[in-house]
Amino acid sequence: MYIAMNRFKVIKDRAQAFEQVWFNRKSTLHELDGFIEFHMLRGREKADHVLYSSYTQWGSKDNFTAWTRSEQFRASHARTGGGEPMVLGHPEFEGFEVIQRIPNPGLAEAAE
């Protein structure tokens, strides 16, 4: 499994607009092999920004790399930008290979 994260430092008075962009965008992630799950996370508020992170799980690093080379990726990123700036600097990417996973056995039983 592979986890891809982008950290965004969103200007405080633009945080609601930033969230609306994500709530209203059409996702095509489900069209890609290996896509598992996406989360948009809101973190700490600092003096000049609010920290956000996008968190995407993939079956493998190869699945993620295929996403970054796909038409769906180009289309989703073509709609970014324009208008008043929302973030301080560029998003910071972090990618992680999952080396251990410990599921909660109680959750698996509850799903049955």
Secondary structure, 3 states (H helix, E strand, C coil): CEEEEEEEEEEHHHHHHHHHHHHHCCCCHHHCCCEEEEEEEEEEECCCEEEEEEEEEECCHHHHHHHHCCHHHHHHHHCCCCCCCCECCCCEEEEEECCCCCCCHHHHHHHC
